[in-house]
Amino acid sequence: MGSRSATELLQLPVRLHGIRLGRPVDVLLDVAEWRALGFVVLCGDESLRFLVFAAADLQEDAIAVPSALLLLEDVEFYRDRSRSLRDVLGGELRDLLVLPDGYVEALVVDGKGGVREVPPTDVPVESARVSAG
Protein backbone atom coordinates (compact mmCIF):
# COMPACT_ATOMS: atom_id res chain seq x y z
CA MET A 1 0.00 0.00 0.00
CA GLY A 2 1.28 3.47 -0.86
CA SER A 3 1.09 6.72 1.04
CA ARG A 4 -2.05 7.82 2.86
CA SER A 5 -3.41 11.23 3.70
CA ALA A 6 -2.86 12.07 7.37
CA THR A 7 -6.21 13.85 7.57
CA GLU A 8 -7.94 10.80 6.08
CA LEU A 9 -6.27 8.56 8.67
CA LEU A 10 -7.87 10.73 11.35
CA GLN A 11 -11.29 9.69 10.01
CA LEU A 12 -10.68 5.97 10.61
CA PRO A 13 -11.78 4.13 13.76
CA VAL A 14 -9.22 2.29 15.90
CA ARG A 15 -10.31 -1.34 16.16
CA LEU A 16 -9.29 -4.51 17.97
CA HIS A 17 -10.58 -7.63 16.18
CA GLY A 18 -13.35 -5.51 14.64
CA ILE A 19 -14.38 -3.90 17.94
CA ARG A 20 -14.17 -0.11 17.94
CA LEU A 21 -11.87 1.14 20.71
CA GLY A 22 -11.86 4.80 19.73
CA ARG A 23 -10.86 7.24 17.03
CA PRO A 24 -7.69 9.18 16.34
CA VAL A 25 -7.93 12.90 17.03
CA ASP A 26 -4.36 13.87 16.15
CA VAL A 27 -1.12 12.62 14.65
CA LEU A 28 2.10 13.38 16.51
CA LEU A 29 5.09 14.12 14.29
CA ASP A 30 8.84 14.27 14.45
CA VAL A 31 9.21 17.21 12.05
CA ALA A 32 13.01 17.06 12.08
CA GLU A 33 12.73 13.63 10.43
CA TRP A 34 9.26 14.24 8.92
CA ARG A 35 7.90 11.06 10.43
CA ALA A 36 4.58 10.20 12.08
CA LEU A 37 5.32 8.94 15.58
CA GLY A 38 1.77 7.90 16.40
CA PHE A 39 -1.84 8.78 16.99
CA VAL A 40 -3.62 10.45 19.88
CA VAL A 41 -6.73 8.29 20.27
CA LEU A 42 -9.97 9.31 21.97
CA CYS A 43 -11.13 6.04 23.48
CA GLY A 44 -14.65 4.88 24.30
CA ASP A 45 -14.16 5.80 27.95
CA GLU A 46 -13.43 9.42 26.85
CA SER A 47 -9.74 9.10 27.79
CA LEU A 48 -6.91 10.05 25.46
CA ARG A 49 -4.26 7.45 24.74
CA PHE A 50 -1.24 7.25 22.46
CA LEU A 51 -0.87 4.61 19.75
CA VAL A 52 2.64 4.24 18.35
CA PHE A 53 2.51 4.41 14.54
CA ALA A 54 4.64 1.26 14.14
CA ALA A 55 2.13 -0.72 16.25
CA ALA A 56 -0.84 0.31 14.09
CA ASP A 57 -2.03 -1.75 11.14
CA LEU A 58 -3.36 0.81 8.65
CA GLN A 59 -6.21 -0.91 6.87
CA GLU A 60 -8.55 0.50 4.23
CA ASP A 61 -11.40 1.14 6.69
CA ALA A 62 -9.72 1.13 10.12
CA ILE A 63 -6.56 1.39 12.15
CA ALA A 64 -6.25 -2.07 13.63
CA VAL A 65 -4.33 -2.99 16.77
CA PRO A 66 -3.50 -6.53 17.95
CA SER A 67 -3.94 -5.57 21.63
CA ALA A 68 -5.64 -2.81 23.61
CA LEU A 69 -2.46 -2.65 25.70
CA LEU A 70 -0.84 -0.78 22.81
CA LEU A 71 -2.97 2.27 23.64
CA LEU A 72 -0.65 4.02 26.08
CA GLU A 73 -1.90 6.35 28.81
CA ASP A 74 0.86 8.98 29.03
CA VAL A 75 -0.09 11.08 25.98
CA GLU A 76 1.65 14.18 27.37
CA PHE A 77 5.01 12.37 27.36
CA TYR A 78 4.71 11.95 23.59
CA ARG A 79 3.22 15.40 22.98
CA ASP A 80 6.17 17.02 24.75
CA ARG A 81 8.58 15.28 22.37
CA SER A 82 6.78 15.89 19.09
CA ARG A 83 4.64 18.29 17.07
CA SER A 84 0.93 17.93 16.58
CA LEU A 85 -0.41 17.62 13.04
CA ARG A 86 -3.14 20.04 14.11
CA ASP A 87 -0.44 22.56 15.11
CA VAL A 88 1.38 22.45 11.78
CA LEU A 89 -1.70 22.40 9.54
CA GLY A 90 -2.97 25.75 8.40
CA GLY A 91 -1.62 28.54 6.28
CA GLU A 92 -0.31 26.88 3.15
CA LEU A 93 -0.07 23.33 4.56
CA ARG A 94 -3.25 21.34 3.90
CA ASP A 95 -2.22 17.73 4.54
CA LEU A 96 0.61 15.21 4.71
CA LEU A 97 1.05 12.04 2.69
CA VAL A 98 2.36 9.37 5.06
CA LEU A 99 4.09 6.16 3.95
CA PRO A 100 3.32 2.82 5.67
CA ASP A 101 6.54 3.12 7.71
CA GLY A 102 5.45 6.52 9.07
CA TYR A 103 7.75 8.71 7.02
CA VAL A 104 6.14 11.69 5.31
CA GLU A 105 6.38 11.30 1.54
CA ALA A 106 5.00 14.74 0.69
CA LEU A 107 3.40 17.84 2.10
CA VAL A 108 0.20 18.98 0.42
CA VAL A 109 0.47 22.74 0.17
CA ASP A 110 -1.75 25.45 -1.22
CA GLY A 111 0.46 28.00 -2.89
CA LYS A 112 0.88 29.88 -6.11
CA GLY A 113 -0.68 27.80 -8.85
CA GLY A 114 -3.00 25.83 -6.57
CA VAL A 115 -2.59 22.73 -4.44
CA ARG A 116 0.57 20.70 -4.99
CA GLU A 117 2.69 18.05 -3.32
CA VAL A 118 6.11 19.10 -2.07
CA PRO A 119 8.87 16.86 -0.67
CA PRO A 120 9.21 17.57 3.06
CA THR A 121 12.92 18.31 2.65
CA ASP A 122 11.99 21.35 0.52
CA VAL A 123 9.89 22.99 3.25
CA PRO A 124 11.31 24.85 6.27
CA VAL A 125 9.70 24.27 9.65
CA GLU A 126 8.72 27.45 11.47
CA SER A 127 7.91 27.73 15.16
CA ALA A 128 4.12 27.49 14.78
CA ARG A 129 3.34 26.59 11.18
CA VAL A 130 4.90 25.11 8.09
CA SER A 131 5.38 27.40 5.13
CA ALA A 132 5.94 26.41 1.51
CA GLY A 133 7.83 29.63 0.92
Contacts in CASP RR format, 6 or more apart in sequence:
PFRMAT RR
TARGET T0000
AUTHOR 0000-0000-0000
METHOD contacts of the structure
MODEL  1
MGSRSATELLQLPVRLHGIRLGRPVDVLLDVAEWRALGFVVLCGDESLRF
LVFAAADLQEDAIAVPSALLLLEDVEFYRDRSRSLRDVLGGELRDLLVLP
DGYVEALVVDGKGGVREVPPTDVPVESARVSAG
1 58 0 8 1.000
1 100 0 8 1.000
2 99 0 8 1.000
2 100 0 8 1.000
3 97 0 8 1.000
3 98 0 8 1.000
3 99 0 8 1.000
3 100 0 8 1.000
3 105 0 8 1.000
3 106 0 8 1.000
4 58 0 8 1.000
4 97 0 8 1.000
4 98 0 8 1.000
4 100 0 8 1.000
5 95 0 8 1.000
5 96 0 8 1.000
5 97 0 8 1.000
5 98 0 8 1.000
5 108 0 8 1.000
6 27 0 8 1.000
6 36 0 8 1.000
6 85 0 8 1.000
6 95 0 8 1.000
6 96 0 8 1.000
6 97 0 8 1.000
6 98 0 8 1.000
7 85 0 8 1.000
7 89 0 8 1.000
7 95 0 8 1.000
7 96 0 8 1.000
9 24 0 8 1.000
9 27 0 8 1.000
9 39 0 8 1.000
9 58 0 8 1.000
9 63 0 8 1.000
9 98 0 8 1.000
10 23 0 8 1.000
10 24 0 8 1.000
10 25 0 8 1.000
10 26 0 8 1.000
10 27 0 8 1.000
10 85 0 8 1.000
12 23 0 8 1.000
12 24 0 8 1.000
12 58 0 8 1.000
12 59 0 8 1.000
12 61 0 8 1.000
12 62 0 8 1.000
12 63 0 8 1.000
13 20 0 8 1.000
13 21 0 8 1.000
13 22 0 8 1.000
13 23 0 8 1.000
13 62 0 8 1.000
13 63 0 8 1.000
14 20 0 8 1.000
14 21 0 8 1.000
14 22 0 8 1.000
14 23 0 8 1.000
14 24 0 8 1.000
14 39 0 8 1.000
14 41 0 8 1.000
14 51 0 8 1.000
14 56 0 8 1.000
14 62 0 8 1.000
14 63 0 8 1.000
14 64 0 8 1.000
14 65 0 8 1.000
14 71 0 8 1.000
15 21 0 8 1.000
15 62 0 8 1.000
15 63 0 8 1.000
15 64 0 8 1.000
15 65 0 8 1.000
16 64 0 8 1.000
16 65 0 8 1.000
16 66 0 8 1.000
16 67 0 8 1.000
16 68 0 8 1.000
18 62 0 8 1.000
18 64 0 8 1.000
20 44 0 8 1.000
21 41 0 8 1.000
21 43 0 8 1.000
21 44 0 8 1.000
21 65 0 8 1.000
21 68 0 8 1.000
21 71 0 8 1.000
22 41 0 8 1.000
22 42 0 8 1.000
22 43 0 8 1.000
22 44 0 8 1.000
23 41 0 8 1.000
23 42 0 8 1.000
24 39 0 8 1.000
24 40 0 8 1.000
24 41 0 8 1.000
24 42 0 8 1.000
24 51 0 8 1.000
24 63 0 8 1.000
25 40 0 8 1.000
25 41 0 8 1.000
25 42 0 8 1.000
25 48 0 8 1.000
26 39 0 8 1.000
26 40 0 8 1.000
26 84 0 8 1.000
26 85 0 8 1.000
26 86 0 8 1.000
27 36 0 8 1.000
27 38 0 8 1.000
27 39 0 8 1.000
27 40 0 8 1.000
27 84 0 8 1.000
27 85 0 8 1.000
27 96 0 8 1.000
27 98 0 8 1.000
28 36 0 8 1.000
28 37 0 8 1.000
28 38 0 8 1.000
28 39 0 8 1.000
28 40 0 8 1.000
28 50 0 8 1.000
28 78 0 8 1.000
28 79 0 8 1.000
28 82 0 8 1.000
28 83 0 8 1.000
28 84 0 8 1.000
28 85 0 8 1.000
29 35 0 8 1.000
29 36 0 8 1.000
29 37 0 8 1.000
29 82 0 8 1.000
29 83 0 8 1.000
29 84 0 8 1.000
29 85 0 8 1.000
29 88 0 8 1.000
29 96 0 8 1.000
29 104 0 8 1.000
30 37 0 8 1.000
30 82 0 8 1.000
30 83 0 8 1.000
31 83 0 8 1.000
31 88 0 8 1.000
31 125 0 8 1.000
31 130 0 8 1.000
32 125 0 8 1.000
33 103 0 8 1.000
34 103 0 8 1.000
34 104 0 8 1.000
34 120 0 8 1.000
34 121 0 8 1.000
35 53 0 8 1.000
35 102 0 8 1.000
35 103 0 8 1.000
35 104 0 8 1.000
36 53 0 8 1.000
36 96 0 8 1.000
36 98 0 8 1.000
36 102 0 8 1.000
36 103 0 8 1.000
36 104 0 8 1.000
37 52 0 8 1.000
37 53 0 8 1.000
37 78 0 8 1.000
37 82 0 8 1.000
38 50 0 8 1.000
38 51 0 8 1.000
38 52 0 8 1.000
38 53 0 8 1.000
38 56 0 8 1.000
38 78 0 8 1.000
39 50 0 8 1.000
39 51 0 8 1.000
39 53 0 8 1.000
39 56 0 8 1.000
39 63 0 8 1.000
40 48 0 8 1.000
40 49 0 8 1.000
40 50 0 8 1.000
40 75 0 8 1.000
40 78 0 8 1.000
40 79 0 8 1.000
40 84 0 8 1.000
41 48 0 8 1.000
41 49 0 8 1.000
41 50 0 8 1.000
41 51 0 8 1.000
41 71 0 8 1.000
42 48 0 8 1.000
43 49 0 8 1.000
43 71 0 8 1.000
47 73 0 8 1.000
48 75 0 8 1.000
49 71 0 8 1.000
49 72 0 8 1.000
49 73 0 8 1.000
49 75 0 8 1.000
50 71 0 8 1.000
50 72 0 8 1.000
50 73 0 8 1.000
50 74 0 8 1.000
50 75 0 8 1.000
50 77 0 8 1.000
50 78 0 8 1.000
51 63 0 8 1.000
51 65 0 8 1.000
51 70 0 8 1.000
51 71 0 8 1.000
51 72 0 8 1.000
52 70 0 8 1.000
52 72 0 8 1.000
53 102 0 8 1.000
54 101 0 8 1.000
54 102 0 8 1.000
55 65 0 8 1.000
55 66 0 8 1.000
55 70 0 8 1.000
56 63 0 8 1.000
56 64 0 8 1.000
56 65 0 8 1.000
57 63 0 8 1.000
57 64 0 8 1.000
57 65 0 8 1.000
57 66 0 8 1.000
58 100 0 8 1.000
65 71 0 8 1.000
72 78 0 8 1.000
85 96 0 8 1.000
87 128 0 8 1.000
87 129 0 8 1.000
88 125 0 8 1.000
88 129 0 8 1.000
88 130 0 8 1.000
89 95 0 8 1.000
90 129 0 8 1.000
91 110 0 8 1.000
91 129 0 8 1.000
91 131 0 8 1.000
92 109 0 8 1.000
92 110 0 8 1.000
92 111 0 8 1.000
92 130 0 8 1.000
92 131 0 8 1.000
92 132 0 8 1.000
92 133 0 8 1.000
93 107 0 8 1.000
93 108 0 8 1.000
93 109 0 8 1.000
93 110 0 8 1.000
93 123 0 8 1.000
93 129 0 8 1.000
93 130 0 8 1.000
93 131 0 8 1.000
93 132 0 8 1.000
94 108 0 8 1.000
94 109 0 8 1.000
94 110 0 8 1.000
94 115 0 8 1.000
95 107 0 8 1.000
95 108 0 8 1.000
96 104 0 8 1.000
96 106 0 8 1.000
96 107 0 8 1.000
96 108 0 8 1.000
97 104 0 8 1.000
97 105 0 8 1.000
97 106 0 8 1.000
97 107 0 8 1.000
97 108 0 8 1.000
97 117 0 8 1.000
98 104 0 8 1.000
98 105 0 8 1.000
99 105 0 8 1.000
104 120 0 8 1.000
105 119 0 8 1.000
105 120 0 8 1.000
106 117 0 8 1.000
106 118 0 8 1.000
106 119 0 8 1.000
106 120 0 8 1.000
107 117 0 8 1.000
107 118 0 8 1.000
107 119 0 8 1.000
107 120 0 8 1.000
107 123 0 8 1.000
107 130 0 8 1.000
107 132 0 8 1.000
108 115 0 8 1.000
108 116 0 8 1.000
108 117 0 8 1.000
108 118 0 8 1.000
109 115 0 8 1.000
109 116 0 8 1.000
109 117 0 8 1.000
109 118 0 8 1.000
109 123 0 8 1.000
109 132 0 8 1.000
111 132 0 8 1.000
118 132 0 8 1.000
123 130 0 8 1.000
123 131 0 8 1.000
123 132 0 8 1.000
123 133 0 8 1.000
124 130 0 8 1.000
124 131 0 8 1.000
124 133 0 8 1.000
END
